[in-house]
Amino acid sequence: MIWISTFRRRCCPVPKAPTYDDEEGRGLMLVEAVADRWGIRERRGPGKTVWARITEAR
């Protein structure tokens, strides 16, 4: 299980298809590519935590 936390105030992150020039926005795309399951957990204070379960090498 992997847990990644951020302090950004944006609401729930959503996977997107970043363009070649984008400097951010690839995190959830990578998580979705390797994880069996993933989700978002709210934190106390600002930010959120994304969790991912990876059971086998792909």
VENPENOR-V99667 format. One record per pair of residues at least 24 apart in sequence whose C-alpha atoms are under 10 Angstrom apart, sorted by the first residue. I is the first residue (numbers start at 1). J is the second residue. D is the distance in whole Angstrom. If there is no record, write none. Layout:
BEGIN
i=I j=J d=D
i=I j=J d=D
END
This chain:
BEGIN
i=1 j=35 d=9
i=1 j=37 d=10
i=1 j=38 d=9
i=1 j=51 d=7
i=1 j=52 d=6
i=1 j=53 d=5
i=1 j=54 d=6
i=1 j=55 d=8
i=2 j=31 d=10
i=2 j=35 d=9
i=2 j=38 d=9
i=2 j=50 d=8
i=2 j=51 d=6
i=2 j=52 d=5
i=2 j=53 d=6
i=2 j=54 d=8
i=3 j=38 d=10
i=3 j=39 d=10
i=3 j=40 d=10
i=3 j=41 d=10
i=3 j=49 d=7
i=3 j=50 d=6
i=3 j=51 d=4
i=3 j=52 d=7
i=3 j=53 d=9
i=4 j=40 d=10
i=4 j=48 d=9
i=4 j=49 d=5
i=4 j=50 d=5
i=4 j=51 d=6
i=4 j=52 d=9
i=5 j=40 d=10
i=5 j=41 d=9
i=5 j=42 d=10
i=5 j=43 d=9
i=5 j=47 d=7
i=5 j=48 d=6
i=5 j=49 d=4
i=5 j=50 d=6
i=5 j=51 d=9
i=6 j=43 d=9
i=6 j=46 d=8
i=6 j=47 d=5
i=6 j=48 d=6
i=6 j=49 d=6
i=6 j=50 d=8
i=7 j=43 d=9
i=7 j=45 d=8
i=7 j=46 d=5
i=7 j=47 d=4
i=7 j=48 d=7
i=7 j=49 d=9
i=8 j=46 d=7
i=8 j=47 d=5
i=8 j=48 d=8
i=9 j=45 d=9
i=9 j=46 d=6
i=9 j=47 d=5
i=9 j=48 d=8
i=10 j=46 d=9
i=10 j=47 d=7
i=10 j=48 d=9
i=11 j=42 d=9
i=11 j=46 d=10
i=11 j=47 d=8
i=11 j=48 d=8
i=12 j=39 d=10
i=12 j=40 d=7
i=12 j=41 d=9
i=12 j=42 d=9
i=12 j=47 d=9
i=12 j=48 d=8
i=12 j=49 d=10
i=12 j=50 d=9
i=13 j=39 d=10
i=13 j=40 d=8
i=13 j=48 d=9
i=13 j=49 d=10
i=13 j=50 d=9
i=28 j=52 d=10
i=33 j=58 d=9
i=34 j=58 d=7
END
